[in-house]
Amino acid sequence: MGTLLYLAQLFGSLLLGSLTAKVIGKDKLNSLTTKALNITLYMLLFFMGVNSGSIENISEKLLTIGLDALIATVFVILGCIVSSFFLSLLLKEKFSSKKSTPQKGSLGRFKTPLMLVGVVILGFIAVMTTNYFNWFDSSYIEIILYVLLFFVGMEMVQNGVNLIPILKSPMMLLLPISTIVGTYLGALFIPFATSYTVNQSLALVSGFGWYSLSGILISGMGDPQLGAVSFLSNLMRESFAFLLIPLLASFSRISYSAVSVAGATSMDVTLPLLKRSLGNTIVPLAITHGVIMSLLAPLFIPLWL
């Protein structure tokens, strides 16, 4: 029930922003909306770093189980890229998304993602090395997210985005299926590089980026070590998404993998970055994708244990 309420609040923030833009006029406050959106995005990224650094025993977990989690994350990301590539080949004539123009030059592609992930790292370091953020509570991230989605809704109306084609698109279902296939494809390679079985590998990646759920659920089922690996792997998936989304979005053949790699976070934490990298039309697809992943995670995790 709590998950459904959370999803309703996300959609409500987006809708409220859209209605506000229609009331005041879509040709007014455009530049102000863009500036507010950018400021809120960087605030969200910074406090995501603060939130990650505030997780209990995060430094210990990074040292003891970091390697297994990193291996699992890399395989999952590669699996999602591969599955999304084949999906784009299948549907390349019908589906495309208006992307922001990538920066020229081989190093130019990395400028924006490095800057964005740098903000996350800055927040992580700040909370690990100072006491300035003792007041911070993870619930504050939700508030910032609601504000950001409000501005996203405004900008969509101001830019005259037509959502009907996306809402009717089979991609609403096909992309989540591609993410599931890619995630589990990567999981099948984890036993070759770690001591985990196939079932354990499938379970630890079934959070689809929802680290707080996966770690707690698996630990509660009697395997705290696997729960810790799952927690950290899904946390890494979310963190790596911040770096990879702008990069993947700049390649037309694998642009949908930007959403797939984000997993369940495509509906909230990584949504602003997806919108910035792939354009306004990706928003309803990203939200739907994240919703489906979030609803499936608590069903799929126990399935393999």
QUIFEN-V364689 format. One record per backbone hydrogen bond with DSSP energy under -0.5 kcal/mol. CO is the residue of the C=O (numbers start at 1). NH is the residue of the N-H. If there is no record, write none. Layout:
# QUIFEN-V364689
co/nh
CO/NH
CO/NH
This chain:
# QUIFEN-V364689
co/nh
1/5
2/6
3/7
4/8
5/9
6/10
7/11
8/12
9/13
10/14
11/15
12/16
13/17
14/18
15/19
16/20
17/21
18/22
19/23
20/24
21/25
25/28
29/33
30/34
31/35
32/36
33/37
34/38
35/39
36/40
37/41
38/42
39/43
40/44
41/45
42/46
43/47
44/48
45/49
46/50
47/51
48/52
49/53
50/54
52/55
55/58
57/61
58/62
59/63
60/64
61/65
65/69
66/70
67/71
68/72
69/73
70/74
71/75
72/76
73/77
74/78
75/79
76/80
77/81
78/82
79/83
80/84
81/85
82/86
83/87
84/88
85/89
86/90
87/91
88/92
91/94
91/95
97/99
105/109
107/110
107/111
108/111
108/112
109/113
110/114
111/115
112/116
113/117
114/118
115/119
116/120
117/121
118/122
119/123
120/124
121/125
122/126
123/127
124/128
125/129
126/130
131/134
133/136
137/140
138/141
138/142
139/143
140/144
141/145
142/146
143/147
144/148
145/149
146/150
147/151
148/152
149/153
150/154
151/155
152/156
153/157
154/158
155/159
156/161
157/160
161/163
163/167
164/168
166/169
169/172
170/173
170/174
171/175
173/177
174/178
175/179
176/180
177/181
178/182
179/183
180/184
181/185
182/186
183/187
184/188
186/189
187/190
187/191
189/192
189/193
190/193
190/194
197/201
198/202
199/203
200/204
201/205
202/206
203/206
205/208
207/210
208/264
209/211
210/214
211/215
212/216
213/217
214/218
215/219
216/220
217/221
218/221
218/223
219/222
223/227
224/228
225/229
226/230
227/231
228/232
229/233
230/234
231/235
232/236
233/237
234/238
235/239
236/240
237/241
238/242
239/242
239/243
240/243
240/244
241/245
243/247
244/248
245/249
246/250
247/250
248/251
250/252
251/254
252/255
254/257
255/258
256/259
256/260
257/261
258/262
259/263
260/263
262/265
263/266
264/267
265/268
265/270
265/271
268/271
268/272
270/274
271/275
272/276
273/277
274/278
275/279
277/100
279/282
280/283
281/285
282/286
283/287
284/288
285/289
286/290
287/291
288/292
289/293
290/294
291/295
292/296
293/297
294/298
296/299
296/300
297/301
300/304
301/304
302/305
